[in-house]
Amino acid sequence: MRLDKSTIQTDGKKIYFVSDAHLGTSALNNNREREKRLIDWLESIKNECGTLFLLGDIFDFWFEYKRVVPKGFVRFLAKICEFTDGGIPVHFFTGNHDVWVFDYLTQECGVIVHTHDEIFEIDGKKFYIGHGDGLDPKDKGYLFIRKIFHNRFLQKCFRLIHPDWGIALAHKWSSHSRLKGNGKVEADKYRGAEQEDIELFARQQLQKEHYDYFIFGHRHLPLDISLGGNSHYINTGDWITWYSYAVFDGEKVVLISNQA
């Protein structure tokens, strides 16, 4: 698949990247606290933010019925509206938990939704940006499930289920993910270059074309890995354990963690 390329000029502003907040997860009991902390962070960066990238799994589950969306998150969505109403572009990349974002966030909140990886040129530097799931071609089981989740016909079938049942079913499925009740995630250590799926993917892409930065989420671990040739793989970590994010100031990307 040939990805489109978009151009962004920072004009003295900064570009922020954050992912994996999993707002509303039933596996954790501090959703309101984490949402407030995320909102406070958004408020702190608003004046210097030129573009905001939300790199997936911001919500632990999201599905848009014809006239219904999951309840909650109103404070977070209101803050996002402040950004877009103020002329700050917000790019939302669907993750494996909030894959079923359709047009509500675009129409109601002014968010630019991406359902696959994208290439951006920002101040002359080339960025490959996405959530980070489904990049290992050997993981046939997950790729099969991912294909089911992206199937339009099956999405329409799921919409026929009453929201009370459908959302409850989705949360039950989500509770079997890497999220644990103590706020930790599985595989919380760096596995090595040969075992990190996203890093391997980035190195393969570099054999075809140069990118200055690969920015992904999904891994739940803040990573800043030099790939050689002035190329870096940055993982934004999460807003559960690390409270981490990445920021581009026009010259370089810096990874920042505010682990509690």
ABEGO torsion letter per residue (X at the ends): XBBBBBBBBAGGBBBBBBBGAGBGBAABAAAAAAAAAAAAAAAAAAAABABBBBAEGABABBBBBAABBBBEGAAAAAAAAAAAAAGBBBBBBBBAAAAABBAAAAAAAGBBBBABBBBBBBGGBBBBBBAGBGABAABAAAAAAAAAAABAAAAAAAAABBAAAAAAAAAAAAAABABBAAGBBBGABBAEAAABAAAAAAAAAAAABBBABBBBBGAGBBBBBBAEGGBBBBBAEBAAAAGBBBBBAGABBBBBBABX
